[in-house]
């Protein structure tokens, strides 16, 4: 079964014309993948998934055959059947969500709210491409040099239509983004975010610089970066698993380490990860992810929170946080009210 045949099967599925066996295969894979991915599936992601499936098939087909009784040797057809099922599942997940109308209402209490299908706004102004994302959406950008940027919710990135000069300059004007940089030693890759500039050659790193938060954070996953600030005579060098926090009020910088990649870029996979997060950071993350508004009627904002959420819906998340902080909450439409306990 080739890709075109699989696509035809999926078209029949969306038209309720599949056989019971075809429906079972598609829906099993749909459920499996949906546990770990958001509805925003890019073409690059689909290609990666298909390539992974092909590699699995290749490994199985090229595994040396161990001598066994004749009645057990007829296993190769099952490999191709399984391969078709795997590829079907990957494409099914993509086509099913792409077939959903963009105006489909989303329940803010449902986990799928983290994957709203609103596309990013992209405009060209004064020789720069500006990419802006809304609440509940992310966007992947591939630059002319092969570098990629994954832009988080409520963020804005600006870059030249064409790179020229000695550096490749990118501007994170608002929000958070993950950068995977294509190597080009002759043209350093520089990301400007607020008062700091992060320079890399061939590396991957994450920058969080929301205007409503009091700090800018640069975290390095691979390679090495140099961070410059006007008030610092010496640049700060980060190695893998190191993170720099710049306080926008005191203008001080502090370097720490992190253990897990998901602590930094779990947001790319739909996770909510808080590590000693301030009230502003926590609320900002929830509002951006779920497209809601949080109103604190308790006025207690001087606290930090640590927690990890993977498959929980919004109500479960709020309930867990409020239980930890010993406060009450109510949810009305798209607004969450935090209340002190009497």
Secondary structure, DSSP 8 states (H G I E B T S, - for coil): --HHHHHHHHHHHHTT---HHHHHHHHHHHHHHHTT--S---HHHHHHHHHHHHHHHHHHHTS------GGG-TTHHHHHHHHHHHHHHHHHHHHHHHTS-TT----TTSGGGGG-----EEEEETTEEEEE--TT--EEEE-TTS-EEEE-TT-EEEEESS--SS-EEEEEEEEEEEEE----TTS-EEEEETTEEEEESS-EEEEEE-TTSSEEEEEEEESEEEEEETT-SS-EEEETTEEEEEETTT--EEEEE-S-THHHHGGGGT-EEEEEE-HHHHHHHHHHHHT-EEEESS------EEEEESS--HHHHHHHHHHHHTEEEEEETTEEEEEE--
